[in-house]
Each structure stands twice: as C-alpha cells, then as structure tokens.
C-alpha cells in the first residue's frame, strides 16, 4: 500500500487528488492537507470582483466531497519537510499545523510514500509597502474573499460617481516590480470599464493600467506573435487596440514600491520615481514561495535541496545570461532531483529563469514580470505528476515516465472583457508553446503561428462562461468529470 500526501487544494492539488483517487485502488491512501476548507475556481474571481457573481458561485466545501470520494482531508498547513524521516519518525514525513477547530495550533507528523507540493504561491502583499487588500481604497481579486471586498469597493465608487461632478481615477495592474499574473489584472480592468459603461458612469472616470511590462500584452511570456483575422499581430498591438477602443490609458515599465491612501509610488526603468493618484485601485501582488524548512534524518537543514523560493524540480537552474537560456531548461516531470518521491506541479515549482527579458532600472532595481504558471498549465502538470506516481505504484521503477514541459505545451487563455450572455465579450488567445522556442520557431517569435491565435468578441464570453460551468462540474467530480480536459 502507498500513501500519497498532497499539500494544497487549488487547481493543481485538487486535480492531482482527483486523478489519483480515480485510478488507484482503495488500498492506496490519498490525503489532502490544506489550510483552505473550500475549493475555488479562481478564474471566475474576476466576476465576483465586479459583483456579477457571489463567492458561493465559485466555491464549494472540500471535506464532504472528499469523504464521498474516499480522499482524506486535514485542514492544516505544512510547516517543515523531513524527506529522509527523523529519529522520532523514521519514515519520510511533513510537519503540519492545524488551522481551525479544537486542534488549532496543534502539530502533527504526516508520513508519506509520495508527496505532491501543490501549495501554489504565497500572496506577498508584504513585499509592497501599503499594498493590503481592502485598505487605502486598494483591492485584490486573488481570492474569492478579496474579490468580494473589491466588489464592495466598486459599489462605493459607483455611489460616489453618481454624486460627483469631478472625474475620479481608477488604477489597475501590477503592484510589485516583479509581479506576474498580468492576465487577471487585464481581465479586471476590462470588466470594471464594461460595468461602468453599462451603468452610464464611464464618462465620469479616468481608467489607467499600470504594469511592470516593457510592452503591453507581455503577460510575463515575452509577448506573443499571433494570427488574428487572417493577419499576423503582436499581442502588444492587440492590447493597445483594445485599450484605445475603451479609452484606457497605460503606464508601462513601472515597478510599484509603495501604496498609501489615494497614491501609488513607482519607479520607472529610466530611474525616475513617480506618483499616480487614484480613487479605486486593484494591484496584483508579488507571488512568493512559502517559508518551508527541510531537515535530513540527523536534523540538519537541507532546505536548499528542496527550495529556492519555490520548490526545486528537474529544471536547469544554472546561472547564465538571458541570451543563453533555452526552452530545454524547463522541467518535464516536476520531480525534485534530491528526493524523487517529491513533486511540485503548478505554481509551486521554481522556474529556471524568467521568460520576459530581465530589465533593470538605472538605479539597478529589477522591473520585469515573473513567469506565469497559473490556470491551464497547473492542471496539466498536476495530472502528469499524478499519472507518473500511479505508473510507478503499479509498475515499479520500470514504469513509462510521462513528460510535459511548458516549452512543448500550449495554453488557451480566455480573458473576460465584460460579463453578459448577449453583450459580454472576451479576449481569446491560444499560445503554443507557453515558453517560447526561439530555435524551432525562429521566424515567429518562438511560437508556432499555426497554433497561436487570438480573437475578441461575444463568442469568447460564452466559452469563458462554459468553462466556469464545466470546470466546476469537473472539480466536484460529477459523472464523467475526467472526460473534461485539463
């Protein structure tokens, strides 16, 4: 019998647990350890953030579902890793601390045969002074709770607009010089603009995008050359077209350093320090690894074998100039090289390098996006990890190993641009591969132009809403859920 412990119950962790349980016999234990009692379909937080959905529309409780499906669940957070065991507990284990109920604060050693670290990122609001959700008229949509607060803040803004004769200012984008997840901020700014237009308040606001991107549409992927309506177009040109059409201004090459009531301080690549006023804001924070520690059997600190911020996997982390980085540097099995029974799919693994070109201000400070690993890649890599564990359990070390690099993996992104079954819109971009291969696709910006394309319109909204319904069905493990691809 094997015991598989999964840390985290987001897209990656929940996906891995579901596939493991479906494909393994009941003699094998699948246990999820997560501080969160609910699963949330994160892509729909955008609609919660404008008041078009409630948190109940994007979440459901995990414990009842796991009990029905034969998956163990502990509402606790991992603290320390003991990949070789210890004197007290000779089997590999983690130390976890309960976060609710009668056991709150108590710690427990949880043994495992295989460990999947699917903890995702720590939302590092603390890395930007004053960037606290629901404070300083500044909000977040990173969790359903944050998004609900953002919707309340937007409602307050709308009431102010109805009474004000002066234009108010909205600022949306990234809140740290190396923040990623520009896509979520992009969706939110378009949805906020659409809601205000729908409520006939649009002419009373000035809306501005602020980002650490060098060009619009970089999204931490060094931009995309795509096919659009029979022609080739850069993602920067597409986003510029969308922003101009909606009268959204933009500030680029900006590393936000501080937020205070009504003011955002930022540094530019030119080395200037500037301030932007706002009345309502939403800035994506930095994503950081969780502060785990790891120890060998003798109690010696071996954290560096497992983590460099995020978890170390089968990537090439050799320090080298940006021009020498290559697509083959990216991991294929998401397996830790020192402890091969530990895996890290989704956002939990440490990327070998940035995808967008690293740029530094004249003051020597980095201002460029970190690599995105959210959404579709999280589900795909989690299923790959689950399948490799299943194969090893069933067939031993001779099992065929599944591989999947972000350098030979595509992703479809449907960015909502306004909610409504008859008047909604979305920006649809399909990218292949996620990490550009500048050797194989030298003439098309590192991507296969036949598989990289974009569109804008109502049909994209229908697809986005269908994905909301379909992936919640899948997450709830309803009949034939496994037929829905990751």
VEXNUFI-204528 format. One line per 10 residues: number of its first residue (from 1); their letters; for each residue z negated, x negated, y negated of C-alpha. Coordinates in nm, 3 decimals, always signed. Example, Ala and Ser with C-alpha at 12.3 -4.5 7.8 and 13.67 -1.06 7.14 Angstrom:
1	AS	-0.780:-1.230:+0.450; -0.714:-1.367:+0.106 $
REM end
This chain:
1	XXXXXXXXXX	+0.000:+0.000:+0.000; +0.086:-0.121:-0.352; -0.078:-0.029:-0.679; +0.133:-0.023:-0.994; -0.052:-0.006:-1.326; +0.137:+0.091:-1.640; -0.007:+0.018:-1.983; +0.123:+0.273:-2.233; +0.273:+0.621:-2.200; +0.552:+0.613:-2.455 $
11	XXXXXXXXXX	+0.922:+0.627:-2.371; +0.912:+0.305:-2.163; +0.579:+0.359:-1.986; +0.634:+0.727:-1.910; +0.989:+0.663:-1.786; +0.869:+0.388:-1.551; +0.585:+0.605:-1.416; +0.816:+0.899:-1.351; +1.073:+0.695:-1.156; +0.808:+0.504:-0.959 $
21	XXXXXXXXXX	+0.636:+0.823:-0.852; +0.959:+0.996:-0.754; +1.089:+0.707:-0.543; +0.771:+0.570:-0.384; +0.570:+0.729:-0.104; +0.225:+0.871:-0.173; +0.065:+0.572:-0.002; +0.152:+0.374:-0.315; -0.057:+0.430:-0.627; +0.093:+0.474:-0.974 $
31	XXXXXXXXXX	-0.164:+0.459:-1.254; -0.101:+0.500:-1.627; -0.355:+0.358:-1.872; -0.303:+0.472:-2.230; -0.522:+0.543:-2.534; -0.300:+0.842:-2.615; -0.360:+1.174:-2.441; -0.019:+1.313:-2.542; +0.340:+1.214:-2.480; +0.551:+1.234:-2.796 $
41	XXXXXXXXXX	+0.927:+1.248:-2.828; +0.936:+1.003:-3.117; +1.298:+1.063:-3.235; +1.205:+1.417:-3.342; +0.916:+1.299:-3.560; +1.175:+1.296:-3.839; +1.194:+1.676:-3.825; +0.814:+1.703:-3.817; +0.812:+1.488:-4.131; +1.015:+1.745:-4.329 $
51	XXXXXXXXXX	+0.830:+2.048:-4.192; +1.116:+2.173:-3.973; +0.909:+2.117:-3.657; +0.538:+2.112:-3.580; +0.364:+1.842:-3.374; +0.340:+2.091:-3.085; +0.722:+2.090:-3.071; +0.740:+1.716:-2.995; +0.430:+1.652:-2.779; +0.262:+1.767:-2.458 $
61	XXXXXXXXXX	-0.060:+1.660:-2.280; -0.015:+1.390:-2.017; -0.316:+1.446:-1.791; -0.217:+1.790:-1.647; +0.140:+1.673:-1.582; +0.029:+1.351:-1.414; -0.221:+1.540:-1.200; +0.055:+1.774:-1.074; +0.291:+1.486:-1.004; +0.041:+1.255:-0.833 $
71	XXXXXXXXXX	+0.022:+0.996:-1.109; -0.320:+0.857:-1.201; -0.424:+0.855:-1.565; -0.701:+0.684:-1.761; -0.733:+0.739:-2.134; -0.825:+0.385:-2.226; -0.676:+0.080:-2.390; -0.614:-0.256:-2.229; -0.806:-0.547:-2.377; -0.763:-0.851:-2.152 $
81	XXXXXXXXXX	-0.536:-0.968:-1.871; -0.662:-1.153:-1.562; -0.332:-1.223:-1.382; -0.498:-1.450:-1.120; -0.811:-1.242:-1.081; -1.156:-1.380:-1.164; -1.482:-1.480:-0.994; -1.610:-1.121:-1.030; -1.285:-0.956:-0.918; -1.055:-1.184:-0.714 $
91	XXXXXXXXXX	-0.752:-0.953:-0.734; -0.525:-0.955:-1.045; -0.656:-0.701:-1.293; -0.686:-0.594:-1.653; -0.997:-0.516:-1.851; -0.966:-0.175:-2.017; -1.194:+0.014:-2.255; -1.221:+0.395:-2.256; -1.147:+0.557:-2.593; -1.271:+0.918:-2.552 $
101	XXXXXXXXXX	-1.532:+1.129:-2.375; -1.854:+1.025:-2.205; -1.709:+0.688:-2.108; -1.605:+0.596:-2.463; -1.675:+0.228:-2.523; -1.728:+0.152:-2.155; -1.512:-0.115:-1.997; -1.357:-0.119:-1.652; -1.169:-0.374:-1.445; -0.848:-0.217:-1.312 $
111	XXXXXXXXXX	-0.683:-0.408:-1.030; -0.307:-0.406:-0.967; -0.031:-0.542:-0.749; +0.228:-0.489:-1.021; +0.163:-0.447:-1.392; +0.404:-0.296:-1.645; +0.313:-0.368:-2.005; +0.477:-0.081:-2.196; +0.238:-0.078:-2.489; +0.515:-0.092:-2.747 $
121	XXXXXXXXXX	+0.429:-0.217:-3.096; +0.114:-0.217:-3.298; +0.195:-0.041:-3.625; +0.090:-0.326:-3.852; +0.029:-0.138:-4.177; -0.236:-0.401:-4.250; +0.034:-0.666:-4.298; +0.137:-0.499:-4.624; -0.142:-0.454:-4.877; -0.199:-0.087:-4.960 $
131	XXXXXXXXXX	+0.053:+0.047:-4.707; -0.172:+0.307:-4.549; -0.034:+0.639:-4.420; -0.131:+0.939:-4.633; -0.265:+0.722:-4.917; -0.113:+0.635:-5.254; +0.147:+0.915:-5.208; +0.289:+0.688:-4.935; +0.358:+0.825:-4.588; +0.485:+0.733:-4.242 $
141	XXXXXXXXXX	+0.679:+0.907:-3.965; +0.593:+0.660:-3.688; +0.367:+0.909:-3.503; +0.358:+1.287:-3.495; +0.028:+1.278:-3.687; +0.177:+1.058:-3.957; +0.485:+1.280:-3.973; +0.271:+1.593:-4.017; +0.097:+1.425:-4.313; +0.438:+1.333:-4.456 $
151	XXXXXXXXXX	+0.549:+1.697:-4.436; +0.234:+1.799:-4.624; +0.303:+1.534:-4.888; +0.662:+1.651:-4.922; +0.541:+2.007:-4.971; +0.311:+1.890:-5.253; +0.607:+1.709:-5.410; +0.818:+2.024:-5.393; +0.549:+2.220:-5.576; +0.537:+1.951:-5.846 $
161	XXXXXXXXXX	+0.915:+1.966:-5.882; +0.906:+2.341:-5.936; +0.671:+2.290:-6.233; +0.806:+1.964:-6.374; +1.077:+1.922:-6.636; +1.098:+1.548:-6.569; +1.271:+1.381:-6.277; +1.039:+1.249:-6.009; +1.115:+0.949:-5.787; +1.134:+0.921:-5.407 $
171	XXXXXXXXXX	+1.132:+0.580:-5.236; +1.207:+0.545:-4.864; +1.282:+0.240:-4.648; +1.104:-0.063:-4.504; +0.753:-0.168:-4.606; +0.746:-0.531:-4.493; +0.980:-0.831:-4.535; +1.048:-0.839:-4.158; +1.015:-0.469:-4.071; +1.254:-0.316:-3.822 $
181	XXXXXXXXXX	+1.332:+0.048:-3.730; +1.555:+0.099:-4.035; +1.715:+0.383:-3.838; +1.406:+0.604:-3.864; +1.384:+0.549:-4.241; +1.759:+0.614:-4.270; +1.718:+0.948:-4.091; +1.422:+1.042:-4.304; +1.585:+0.972:-4.640; +1.887:+1.183:-4.544 $
191	XXXXXXXXXX	+1.669:+1.469:-4.421; +1.448:+1.465:-4.730; +1.759:+1.469:-4.951; +1.904:+1.758:-4.749; +1.581:+1.962:-4.767; +1.554:+1.924:-5.145; +1.919:+2.020:-5.186; +1.867:+2.323:-4.963; +1.570:+2.430:-5.178; +1.769:+2.372:-5.500 $
201	XXXXXXXXXX	+1.535:+2.094:-5.613; +1.771:+1.800:-5.562; +1.867:+1.761:-5.928; +1.501:+1.707:-6.015; +1.461:+1.387:-5.811; +1.593:+1.035:-5.803; +1.609:+0.908:-5.444; +1.615:+0.536:-5.366; +1.649:+0.337:-5.044; +1.462:+0.005:-5.031 $
211	XXXXXXXXXX	+1.522:-0.236:-4.744; +1.498:-0.595:-4.624; +1.860:-0.570:-4.503; +2.118:-0.806:-4.653; +2.375:-0.525:-4.641; +2.348:-0.151:-4.591; +2.380:-0.048:-4.227; +2.248:-0.377:-4.090; +1.975:-0.192:-3.892; +1.847:-0.524:-3.755 $
221	XXXXXXXXXX	+2.168:-0.561:-3.548; +2.367:-0.772:-3.797; +2.564:-0.460:-3.882; +2.844:-0.308:-3.675; +3.222:-0.304:-3.697; +3.318:+0.036:-3.559; +3.605:+0.276:-3.512; +3.585:+0.574:-3.749; +3.851:+0.847:-3.776; +4.126:+0.622:-3.646 $
231	XXXXXXXXXX	+4.041:+0.320:-3.859; +3.802:+0.026:-3.850; +3.499:+0.040:-4.074; +3.186:-0.169:-4.120; +2.853:+0.011:-4.084; +2.777:-0.111:-4.438; +3.080:+0.079:-4.566; +2.983:+0.392:-4.374; +2.625:+0.396:-4.503; +2.743:+0.320:-4.858 $
241	XXXXXXXXXX	+2.984:+0.614:-4.833; +2.701:+0.842:-4.714; +2.460:+0.727:-4.984; +2.717:+0.760:-5.262; +2.811:+1.107:-5.142; +2.445:+1.212:-5.161; +2.368:+1.020:-5.481; +2.111:+0.794:-5.312; +2.051:+0.462:-5.488; +1.963:+0.146:-5.295 $
251	XXXXXXXXXX	+1.766:-0.176:-5.330; +1.852:-0.442:-5.071; +1.727:-0.793:-4.981; +1.377:-0.672:-5.068; +1.055:-0.772:-4.895; +0.778:-0.527:-4.985; +0.449:-0.712:-5.038; +0.210:-0.456:-5.188; +0.172:-0.082:-5.242; -0.053:+0.080:-5.500 $
261	XXXXXXXXXX	-0.054:+0.436:-5.637; +0.297:+0.506:-5.765; +0.414:+0.143:-5.744; +0.575:-0.074:-5.479; +0.579:-0.450:-5.532; +0.854:-0.652:-5.365; +1.016:-0.994:-5.357; +1.392:-1.048:-5.357; +1.594:-1.319:-5.185; +1.655:-1.460:-5.533 $
271	XXXXXXXXXX	+1.281:-1.526:-5.553; +1.208:-1.259:-5.814; +0.902:-1.037:-5.792; +0.972:-0.679:-5.894; +0.806:-0.337:-5.905; +0.956:+0.004:-5.822; +0.788:+0.326:-5.931; +0.771:+0.630:-5.705; +0.610:+0.974:-5.676; +0.664:+1.017:-5.300 $
281	XXXXXXXXXX	+0.731:+0.736:-5.053; +0.781:+0.661:-4.685; +0.798:+0.298:-4.576; +0.823:+0.172:-4.217; +0.552:-0.090:-4.145; +0.588:-0.418:-3.963; +0.575:-0.396:-3.583; +0.340:-0.645:-3.418; +0.223:-0.722:-3.068; -0.118:-0.601:-2.955 $
291	XXXXXXXXXX	-0.402:-0.859:-2.971; -0.436:-0.907:-2.595; -0.605:-1.208:-2.439; -0.534:-1.353:-2.094; -0.751:-1.569:-1.867; -0.696:-1.756:-1.542; -0.930:-1.743:-1.242; -1.156:-2.006:-1.393; -1.191:-1.818:-1.721; -0.960:-2.048:-1.917 $
301	XXXXXXXXXX	-0.748:-1.893:-2.190; -0.386:-1.858:-2.072; -0.274:-1.614:-2.342; +0.015:-1.847:-2.435; +0.163:-1.799:-2.085; +0.188:-1.426:-2.140; +0.225:-1.366:-2.511; +0.388:-1.494:-2.826; +0.304:-1.189:-3.032; +0.480:-0.963:-2.780 $
311	XXXXXXXXXX	+0.497:-1.042:-2.408; +0.695:-1.340:-2.281; +0.968:-1.244:-2.033; +1.275:-1.408:-1.876; +1.437:-1.497:-2.208; +1.529:-1.836:-2.352; +1.272:-1.896:-2.626; +1.392:-2.247:-2.709; +1.378:-2.312:-3.083; +1.730:-2.366:-3.216 $
321	XXXXXXXXXX	+1.941:-2.298:-3.526; +2.071:-1.943:-3.569; +2.429:-2.061:-3.510; +2.333:-2.186:-3.162; +2.167:-1.867:-3.042; +2.371:-1.680:-2.784; +2.373:-1.350:-2.603; +2.263:-1.520:-2.278; +1.925:-1.596:-2.440; +1.821:-1.233:-2.391 $
331	XXXXXXXXXX	+1.616:-1.121:-2.087; +1.761:-0.945:-1.783; +1.461:-0.847:-1.567; +1.180:-0.829:-1.831; +0.960:-1.026:-1.593; +0.702:-1.282:-1.701; +0.804:-1.628:-1.566; +0.443:-1.743:-1.506; +0.326:-1.422:-1.338; +0.631:-1.248:-1.185 $
341	XXXXXXXXXX	+0.439:-0.931:-1.092; +0.401:-0.854:-1.465; +0.683:-0.686:-1.660; +0.741:-0.579:-2.021; +1.023:-0.332:-2.090; +1.100:-0.162:-2.422; +0.942:-0.289:-2.741; +0.667:-0.476:-2.553; +0.877:-0.785:-2.476; +0.913:-1.073:-2.720 $
351	XXXXXXXXXX	+1.274:-1.106:-2.838; +1.409:-1.463:-2.816; +1.542:-1.451:-3.171; +1.649:-1.213:-3.445; +1.992:-1.050:-3.427; +2.042:-1.034:-3.802; +2.076:-1.372:-3.971; +1.737:-1.508:-4.084; +1.725:-1.536:-4.461; +1.451:-1.678:-4.680 $
361	XXXXXXXXXX	+1.377:-1.619:-5.046; +1.388:-1.904:-5.296; +1.010:-1.906:-5.254; +1.050:-1.980:-4.883; +0.949:-1.634:-4.757; +1.145:-1.459:-4.477; +1.324:-1.136:-4.576; +1.529:-1.001:-4.287; +1.494:-0.732:-4.017; +1.340:-0.799:-3.679 $
371	XXXXXXXXXX	+1.541:-0.692:-3.372; +1.523:-0.320:-3.280; +1.436:-0.228:-2.919; +1.344:+0.139:-2.959; +1.482:+0.458:-2.805; +1.760:+0.426:-2.550; +1.703:+0.056:-2.462; +1.334:+0.133:-2.394; +1.421:+0.397:-2.135; +1.695:+0.189:-1.972 $
381	XXXXXXXXXX	+1.484:-0.126:-1.938; +1.185:+0.075:-1.810; +1.394:+0.231:-1.531; +1.535:-0.112:-1.446; +1.183:-0.255:-1.413; +1.071:+0.041:-1.202; +1.372:+0.002:-0.971; +1.302:-0.369:-0.922; +0.939:-0.302:-0.830; +1.048:-0.028:-0.590 $
391	XXXXXXXXXX	+1.306:-0.260:-0.432; +1.050:-0.537:-0.380; +0.794:-0.297:-0.232; +1.050:-0.158:+0.012; +1.247:-0.472:+0.095; +1.028:-0.769:+0.002; +1.134:-1.078:-0.188; +1.489:-1.049:-0.048; +1.547:-0.723:-0.240; +1.851:-0.699:-0.463 $
401	XXXXXXXXXX	+1.739:-0.752:-0.820; +1.869:-0.519:-1.090; +1.959:-0.688:-1.418; +2.030:-0.550:-1.761; +2.048:-0.747:-2.083; +2.073:-0.598:-2.430; +2.372:-0.832:-2.451; +2.567:-0.626:-2.195; +2.407:-0.289:-2.264; +2.527:-0.021:-2.503 $
411	XXXXXXXXXX	+2.329:+0.231:-2.704; +2.406:+0.562:-2.870; +2.220:+0.643:-3.191; +2.231:+0.995:-3.332; +2.071:+0.977:-3.676; +1.986:+1.317:-3.817; +2.122:+1.372:-4.165; +1.991:+1.726:-4.210; +1.843:+1.999:-3.990; +2.030:+2.324:-3.925 $
421	XXXXXXXXXX	+2.234:+2.472:-3.641; +2.507:+2.584:-3.882; +2.457:+2.349:-4.178; +2.296:+2.046:-4.016; +2.453:+1.704:-3.989; +2.408:+1.372:-3.814; +2.549:+1.022:-3.821; +2.652:+0.922:-3.469; +2.701:+0.555:-3.385; +2.766:+0.416:-3.037 $
431	XXXXXXXXXX	+2.730:+0.038:-3.010; +2.834:-0.195:-2.727; +2.671:-0.434:-2.674; +2.344:-0.398:-2.865; +2.311:-0.775:-2.907; +2.650:-0.894:-3.032; +2.851:-1.128:-2.813; +3.044:-1.333:-3.066; +3.228:-1.529:-2.795; +3.355:-1.239:-2.587 $
441	XXXXXXXXXX	+3.429:-1.016:-2.887; +3.510:-1.286:-3.140; +3.752:-1.080:-3.349; +3.547:-0.759:-3.372; +3.208:-0.878:-3.492; +3.059:-0.935:-3.147; +3.117:-0.577:-3.024; +3.376:-0.401:-2.809; +3.566:-0.192:-3.066; +3.676:+0.047:-2.787 $
451	XXXXXXXXXX	+3.311:+0.134:-2.719; +3.172:+0.103:-3.073; +3.249:+0.400:-3.293; +3.096:+0.636:-3.545; +3.121:+0.989:-3.676; +2.949:+1.220:-3.924; +2.909:+1.595:-3.907; +2.759:+1.913:-3.764; +2.852:+1.828:-3.404; +2.619:+1.528:-3.422 $
461	XXXXXXXXXX	+2.331:+1.758:-3.515; +2.399:+1.975:-3.211; +2.392:+1.662:-2.994; +2.067:+1.544:-3.156; +1.901:+1.882:-3.102; +2.032:+1.897:-2.744; +1.877:+1.555:-2.682; +1.546:+1.687:-2.817; +1.553:+1.970:-2.562; +1.694:+1.762:-2.277 $
471	XXXXXXXXXX	+1.461:+1.466:-2.308; +1.150:+1.681:-2.335; +1.268:+1.854:-2.014; +1.310:+1.510:-1.860; +0.972:+1.386:-1.986; +0.799:+1.695:-1.845; +0.962:+1.612:-1.508; +1.109:+1.958:-1.472; +1.361:+2.035:-1.192; +1.633:+1.769:-1.158 $
481	XXXXXX	+1.496:+1.574:-1.455; +1.623:+1.248:-1.304; +1.985:+1.361:-1.349; +1.948:+1.319:-1.725; +2.039:+0.954:-1.803; +1.805:+0.729:-1.997 $
REM end
